[in-house]
Amino acid sequence: MALANDRPLQLIFLNFEEFLAQYGDDSRYELIDGELFDLEPTGPHEEVAATIARWLNYDIVQQGADYFIPHRCLIKPLANQTGFRPDVIVLDRTALSQEPLWASQPVVTLGSTIKFVAEVVSSNWQNDYARKLEDYALLGIPEYWIADYQGLGGEFFIGRPKQPTLTLCTLNPEGRYDRQLLRGDQRITSFVFPNLNLTAKAILRVE
């Protein structure tokens, strides 16, 4: 989710509770290792995120699943000084009763509540490909998409030559993500949304 203009706003470190009290209602901010980041998304970034949400909402209705995509939501991973604000998150409504903060704040802490997460990549791509990949796997989130519509990720993650890439991460029985890199007209095979009939190009908005 980190964008080209992302930068720490201050050198004073916050824990999650302080961040939630001061910035929990403001969707512009994210906390990573105690540092506050101002998220200033571009138009194309928001277009890709909205495209993902639109297709997932359609599939949720088709499945008749008791899932939904909140407008605002924070993920509190195991690290107490971090609060991720994903571009797209799908929650299981039936699991929310187990979430300790949900009744008062749009915050989830349990992987069992989260069915899916997507991040749209920008210049600070390391967070999406490495840091969040690890934390989302530790939480047990079944599926994670990394939508790199500009091909910004490092060669280790998207290969060479660098090009727009959709990385589908599916949690395996060992608690790690198996990754599949999709480009152009390659079709998406989703574990959580098996009825999706889409190509990588349709998600990445690449002509």
Secondary structure, 3 states (H helix, E strand, C coil): CCCCCCCECCCCCCCHHHHHHHHCCCCCEEEECCEEEECCCCHHHHHHHHHHHHHHHHHHHHHCCCEECCCCCEECCCCCCCEECCCEEEEEHHHHHHCCCCCCCCEECCHHHEEEEEEECCCCHHHHHHHHHHHHHHHCCCEEEEEECCCCCCHHHHCCCCCCEEEEEEECCCCCEEEEEECCCCECCCCCCCCCCCEHHHHHCCC
